[in-house]
Amino acid sequence: METLFFDSDDLDLTEDFLSRAYAKMRIRSDAPETVRARISRAALPSVTVDEIDLGFEMSYSVAPLGRICLCLMHDGTIEDHVFDGVEDAFGPGDVVSFAPPDLPYAGRVRNARYNITMLDTDLLAQVAAGAPGRRAEPVRLTGHRPHSDAAARRLRHSVSYLRDHVLSDPGFADQPLIASTAAQHLAAGVLAAFPNTALTDPTATDRKDAHPATLRLALSYIDDHAHEPLTVADIAAAAHVTVRALQYAFRRHLDTTPLAHLRRVRLSHAHAELLAANPLDGTTVTEVAARWGFLHPGRFAALYRRAYGRPPHRTLAEG
């Protein structure tokens, strides 16, 4: 996991930092004598989460970022934010997408604290539907505001969970399965919150492809690759069907989802590891759970007890 911190009252240094951390930009302030900027970043390979505190008024003009850029406002305002004919203003509680990845944008910050979360555009395609045997098509957001207040709240919760629980502990964030799962959950949250070009309902072809043979291929692939970071798109590609067909096959034949089944397989691997472990060598339930993609110890314990009838620490102690 990558982390960085920036704290400066020099506008030129702030401009240089922002240009390196985001994209080439120009910033200006009418009161350059009071331009304190504080920025902290924690990053996974495909996601960055920044907390920004600009205690002054600043105009900005930014080149295309090439990534999905979410803004969660805490305090203050962002005004006169414009891109491609769109003009808007954001205040406390707002959750927005700053601009399409390929477009520049501009605006003015007024004494604001906010979160900027950026993710690679490929992540959206990984959790959306695509044609079998073909590279996943790019997925575009078609609106910069969530389609409902409830969707905005859920996305804010997803970003906060990523920041406060995944990225707050480098030991967790550096676990490949946790990092992969967290990035996919965020991408899925973005698609659920914003209008976009992804198709989610199964077509007639998808329904035809959702047969037992598809399911067998998917189950075999999950069993063989559960120790690796997996996306729904990876599993669908292995079964030679679309994501929609894969999800429909799991729902039709097993009444579950591909990721829920993957979680059960990983839980079984964690169970086997706890059975084989020697508690005297320093092995802990938390580290075994994290190795298999389970971040929250309490939720892992609840899943484990439901599956095996006893808490994981007892399995470890008696192993």
Buried (B, 14 or more C-beta within 10 A) or exposed (E): BEEEEBEBBEBEEBBEBBBEBBBEBEBEBEEEEEBEBBBBBBBBEBBBBBBBBBBBBBBBBBBBBEBBBBBBBBEBBBBEBBBEEBEBEBEEEBBBBBBBBEBBBBBBBBEBBBBBBBBBBBBBBBBBBBEBEEEBBEBBBEEBBBEEEEBBBBBBEBBBBBBEBBBEBEEBBEBEBBBBBBBBBBBBBBBBBBBBEBBEEBBEBBBEBBBEEBBEBBBEBBEEBBBEBBBBBBBBBBBBBBBBBBBBBBBBBEEEBBBEBBBBBBBBBBBEBBEEBEBEEEBBBBBBBBBBBBBBBEEBBEBBEEEBEEBBBBBBEEE
